[in-house]
Amino acid sequence: MTEIRAPRRHPTPRTPGAVMSLYRLMLTSQVTRTRVIGLSALGLVSVFVGFAIGHAHLHDALRQGTRFINGFGLSLLVPVATLVFASASLGDPNEDGTLVYLWLRPVARAKIVAAAALASFTVTWPIVTIPLVISAALTGGGRSLVVGTVAGVTVSMVAYIGLFVALGLRVKRATVWGLLYIFVWEGFVATGNNTASRLAVRTYARSVLSHITGETFRVTDIASPWRWLVPVAVALVALAYATRRLSRQDVA
């Protein structure tokens, strides 16, 4: 089989139309009925639990609501939903061989990766944030819990999207590897000590939630502004790696 190497340099004359075309293409390819229904159902679970917490008339509704948003939202729904969509943005065309059609477009590789990340964010943010915000409001935890939920979800999603877009391009069966990272590293190893926890996205999201609500968790001593800056830096580094990988990868 003839191997074609992606050109290192590409003409980049006015390409906003091409970039938007890539964005719409990736958006359409990510939004499948199975993914949307499955993750929306998971989001509905959070709404029902939030309703149950709010109607239990607990004296510590803020604390219980914060712990639920952390344990279910930031630890499960956000990373899993982001993994499903972000890893598929470049991972699916990479595995089925259609990535070559993206390479042949006269668009800078960085713009292809940026379109993939933006499409992933556009799909994932409302599917995750809307049910979690409703859940936070239903718990009776107050405005601080709602604001902390939005901030924590957004901060963590930015980092996860960068990581999982790169992961989808780098390995086959990216979903499996991503789940191992979420449940083994973040869910088990990173909870053991402060050093390991700083290598987990979840820790920074939890720190944001804790800072806004005033509720404390174990292993969340991330100072400001690092709780905000590190997830953004992780996303930028991961997307830069994905761009380099896309530029150097061969088409078989």
Backbone torsions as a table, in degrees:
resi	resn	phi	psi	omega
1	MET	NA	134.7	-178.1
2	THR	-73.8	134.9	-179.3
3	GLU	-102.8	131.1	-178.5
4	ILE	-114.3	125.1	178.7
5	ARG	-92.0	133.3	178.7
6	ALA	-64.2	133.9	179.7
7	PRO	-59.3	143.8	-179.0
8	ARG	-76.1	-32.3	-178.8
9	ARG	-120.5	143.9	-177.1
10	HIS	-135.2	139.6	175.7
11	PRO	-65.0	136.9	-178.9
12	THR	-125.8	55.1	172.7
13	PRO	-68.5	174.2	-174.3
14	ARG	-38.9	107.8	-174.4
15	THR	-123.8	22.0	-179.8
16	PRO	-59.6	-36.5	178.0
17	GLY	-64.1	-40.3	179.1
18	ALA	-65.9	-40.4	180.0
19	VAL	-64.3	-45.2	178.5
20	MET	-64.7	-34.3	176.9
21	SER	-64.2	-42.2	176.7
22	LEU	-63.0	-42.9	179.5
23	TYR	-59.6	-47.5	-179.7
24	ARG	-66.0	-37.7	178.5
25	LEU	-62.2	-47.0	-179.4
26	MET	-68.7	-35.0	177.8
27	LEU	-62.7	-45.5	-179.6
28	THR	-65.5	-40.6	-177.7
29	SER	-69.3	-29.1	-179.1
30	GLN	-79.7	-32.6	-175.4
31	VAL	-84.0	89.7	174.5
32	THR	-108.0	155.4	-177.2
33	ARG	-59.6	-42.6	-177.1
34	THR	-62.1	-46.4	-179.0
35	ARG	-64.1	-47.0	-176.5
36	VAL	-65.4	-45.7	-179.0
37	ILE	-65.5	-45.2	-178.2
38	GLY	-61.6	-46.3	-177.6
39	LEU	-76.7	-30.0	175.0
40	SER	-66.7	-37.2	176.9
41	ALA	-63.7	-39.5	177.1
42	LEU	-64.1	-38.1	177.1
43	GLY	-65.1	-36.3	179.0
44	LEU	-64.4	-30.6	176.6
45	VAL	-58.6	-42.6	-179.8
46	SER	-63.3	-36.1	179.0
47	VAL	-64.2	-45.0	-179.7
48	PHE	-63.9	-41.2	179.7
49	VAL	-67.6	-41.1	177.4
50	GLY	-60.1	-40.7	177.1
51	PHE	-61.8	-42.7	-179.6
52	ALA	-64.3	-41.2	179.1
53	ILE	-64.5	-44.0	-178.1
54	GLY	-65.0	-33.3	-178.6
55	HIS	-91.7	4.4	174.6
56	ALA	-85.7	-8.7	177.9
57	HIS	54.4	48.7	179.5
58	LEU	-77.3	144.4	179.4
59	HIS	-75.3	-18.9	179.0
60	ASP	-115.5	53.1	-175.8
61	ALA	-60.8	-37.1	179.7
62	LEU	-63.6	-44.4	-179.5
63	ARG	-64.8	-46.9	-179.9
64	GLN	-66.2	-39.8	178.1
65	GLY	-65.8	-40.4	179.0
66	THR	-64.5	-42.0	179.6
67	ARG	-66.5	-34.6	177.9
68	PHE	-69.6	-45.3	178.7
69	ILE	-60.2	-38.9	178.3
70	ASN	-69.4	-49.3	-173.4
71	GLY	-71.7	-37.2	-178.9
72	PHE	-99.7	-50.0	-175.0
73	GLY	-69.4	-61.3	-175.0
74	LEU	-75.6	-25.0	-176.6
75	SER	-94.9	-19.8	-176.8
76	LEU	-128.0	-62.5	-172.2
77	LEU	-63.3	-47.4	-177.5
78	VAL	-63.0	-54.8	-177.3
79	PRO	-65.6	-38.8	-178.4
80	VAL	-67.8	-45.4	179.6
81	ALA	-63.6	-41.9	179.2
82	THR	-65.4	-39.9	177.7
83	LEU	-60.3	-46.1	-177.0
84	VAL	-58.5	-45.9	-175.8
85	PHE	-83.0	-47.3	-173.7
86	ALA	-67.6	-40.5	-179.2
87	SER	-67.2	-24.5	-179.3
88	ALA	-82.3	-19.0	-172.9
89	SER	-59.0	-46.8	174.8
90	LEU	-111.4	-19.9	-178.6
91	GLY	-68.0	-43.1	179.8
92	ASP	-62.0	-51.6	177.4
93	PRO	-65.2	-26.7	177.6
94	ASN	-68.1	-38.4	-177.9
95	GLU	-79.9	-34.0	-177.7
96	ASP	-92.1	1.9	174.1
97	GLY	86.3	2.6	-179.1
98	THR	-88.1	-1.3	179.1
99	LEU	-62.5	-25.1	179.6
100	VAL	-57.2	-33.6	-178.6
101	TYR	-69.1	-27.7	174.0
102	LEU	-73.9	-38.7	-179.3
103	TRP	-64.2	-33.4	-175.9
104	LEU	-76.6	-10.4	177.5
105	ARG	-75.2	142.8	179.4
106	PRO	-79.2	60.6	-178.8
107	VAL	-127.7	137.9	179.0
108	ALA	-58.0	142.5	-178.1
109	ARG	-58.8	-35.4	179.7
110	ALA	-61.6	-33.6	-179.9
111	LYS	-73.1	-33.0	176.1
112	ILE	-64.9	-45.6	179.2
113	VAL	-65.2	-41.4	179.1
114	ALA	-63.1	-39.3	177.6
115	ALA	-63.7	-39.4	178.4
116	ALA	-64.1	-44.3	-179.5
117	ALA	-66.0	-43.2	-179.6
118	LEU	-64.9	-41.4	177.6
119	ALA	-62.7	-41.2	179.0
120	SER	-62.4	-43.4	179.8
121	PHE	-65.2	-42.5	-178.6
122	THR	-60.0	-39.2	-178.8
123	VAL	-77.6	-46.7	-169.6
124	THR	-75.7	-39.7	-172.7
125	TRP	-56.7	-52.1	-179.3
126	PRO	-67.5	-35.9	-179.1
127	ILE	-63.0	-33.6	-178.0
128	VAL	-92.0	-47.9	-170.3
129	THR	-70.2	-42.7	-176.3
130	ILE	-59.2	-51.3	179.4
131	PRO	-66.2	-33.6	179.8
132	LEU	-70.2	-36.6	176.8
133	VAL	-66.4	-43.1	177.0
134	ILE	-60.7	-43.5	178.9
135	SER	-61.5	-44.8	179.4
136	ALA	-60.8	-40.6	179.5
137	ALA	-67.2	-38.4	-177.4
138	LEU	-70.1	-25.0	180.0
139	THR	-67.5	-21.3	-176.5
140	GLY	84.2	16.0	-179.3
141	GLY	-75.1	-11.3	175.8
142	GLY	93.0	-178.5	-175.0
143	ARG	-62.3	-37.4	-176.9
144	SER	-63.0	-35.5	179.2
145	LEU	-70.3	-39.1	178.4
146	VAL	-64.5	-46.7	179.7
147	VAL	-64.2	-43.3	179.4
148	GLY	-63.2	-35.0	177.9
149	THR	-64.9	-48.3	179.0
150	VAL	-60.2	-45.2	-178.1
151	ALA	-66.3	-46.0	-179.3
152	GLY	-63.7	-42.5	178.5
153	VAL	-62.7	-46.3	-175.9
154	THR	-66.7	-44.5	-180.0
155	VAL	-60.9	-48.1	-177.8
156	SER	-68.5	-36.6	-178.3
157	MET	-64.8	-37.1	177.9
158	VAL	-58.4	-47.3	-179.7
159	ALA	-67.9	-45.2	-179.2
160	TYR	-61.6	-39.1	-179.4
161	ILE	-62.2	-45.5	177.3
162	GLY	-58.4	-47.4	-178.5
163	LEU	-63.3	-44.6	-172.5
164	PHE	-81.0	-27.1	171.2
165	VAL	-62.9	-45.6	178.3
166	ALA	-65.2	-40.0	-179.6
167	LEU	-63.9	-41.7	179.8
168	GLY	-62.6	-31.6	178.7
169	LEU	-80.3	-28.3	-172.4
170	ARG	-86.0	-37.7	-173.7
171	VAL	-129.1	156.1	170.4
172	LYS	-82.7	155.3	-176.9
173	ARG	54.6	49.7	-177.6
174	ALA	-60.7	-29.9	-179.9
175	THR	-62.1	-41.4	179.6
176	VAL	-64.1	-48.0	179.2
177	TRP	-63.3	-38.4	178.5
178	GLY	-65.2	-40.8	177.9
179	LEU	-65.1	-36.1	175.8
180	LEU	-62.3	-42.4	177.4
181	TYR	-62.9	-45.4	-175.8
182	ILE	-65.7	-47.9	-172.0
183	PHE	-91.1	-32.4	-178.9
184	VAL	-88.5	-55.3	-177.7
185	TRP	-72.1	-58.3	-176.0
186	GLU	-72.3	-37.3	-176.0
187	GLY	-81.5	-20.4	-176.0
188	PHE	-126.5	-62.4	-174.5
189	VAL	-63.4	-47.1	-173.6
190	ALA	-71.1	-11.6	178.3
191	THR	-85.6	-4.5	-174.0
192	GLY	-80.2	-36.9	-178.1
193	ASN	-155.4	168.2	-175.3
194	ASN	-65.7	-36.7	-177.2
195	THR	-64.4	-49.0	179.2
196	ALA	-66.2	-34.6	-177.0
197	SER	-65.0	-27.0	-179.9
198	ARG	-73.0	-8.8	176.4
199	LEU	-101.9	18.0	179.3
200	ALA	-121.9	129.4	178.6
201	VAL	-60.2	-38.3	-177.2
202	ARG	-55.2	-35.1	-178.3
203	THR	-61.9	-41.2	-178.4
204	TYR	-71.4	-38.4	176.0
205	ALA	-64.3	-41.8	178.5
206	ARG	-64.1	-37.4	178.8
207	SER	-65.3	-40.0	176.6
208	VAL	-62.6	-47.0	179.2
209	LEU	-60.7	-43.7	-179.9
210	SER	-64.7	-41.6	-179.0
211	HIS	-62.7	-40.5	-175.5
212	ILE	-79.4	-38.8	-177.5
213	THR	-86.6	-22.4	-177.0
214	GLY	85.6	-0.7	178.1
215	GLU	-89.6	137.0	-175.4
216	THR	-101.8	150.7	175.2
217	PHE	-128.6	161.7	174.6
218	ARG	-72.8	139.8	179.2
219	VAL	59.9	58.2	175.5
220	THR	-135.7	23.1	-175.3
221	ASP	-81.8	64.2	176.2
222	ILE	-101.7	119.9	-176.2
223	ALA	-77.6	155.1	172.4
224	SER	-80.3	140.2	10.3
225	PRO	-95.0	10.8	-173.0
226	TRP	-65.3	-30.7	179.2
227	ARG	-63.1	-23.2	178.3
228	TRP	-95.7	-39.0	-171.8
229	LEU	-79.5	-37.4	-175.6
230	VAL	-61.6	-45.8	177.5
231	PRO	-59.5	-37.3	177.8
232	VAL	-66.8	-42.1	178.8
233	ALA	-63.4	-40.4	177.9
234	VAL	-60.2	-44.4	179.9
235	ALA	-62.6	-44.0	-178.4
236	LEU	-64.8	-42.9	179.3
237	VAL	-65.3	-43.7	-179.9
238	ALA	-63.8	-41.3	179.6
239	LEU	-70.9	-32.8	175.0
240	ALA	-65.1	-40.0	176.5
241	TYR	-64.0	-42.7	179.5
242	ALA	-61.7	-38.4	178.1
243	THR	-64.1	-44.1	178.9
244	ARG	-64.4	-42.1	178.9
245	ARG	-62.5	-42.3	-179.3
246	LEU	-66.3	-33.2	-179.3
247	SER	-73.8	-31.2	-174.3
248	ARG	-100.1	-13.9	-176.3
249	GLN	-69.5	150.0	178.6
250	ASP	-100.0	151.9	175.0
251	VAL	-100.8	124.4	-179.7
252	ALA	-100.2	NA	NA
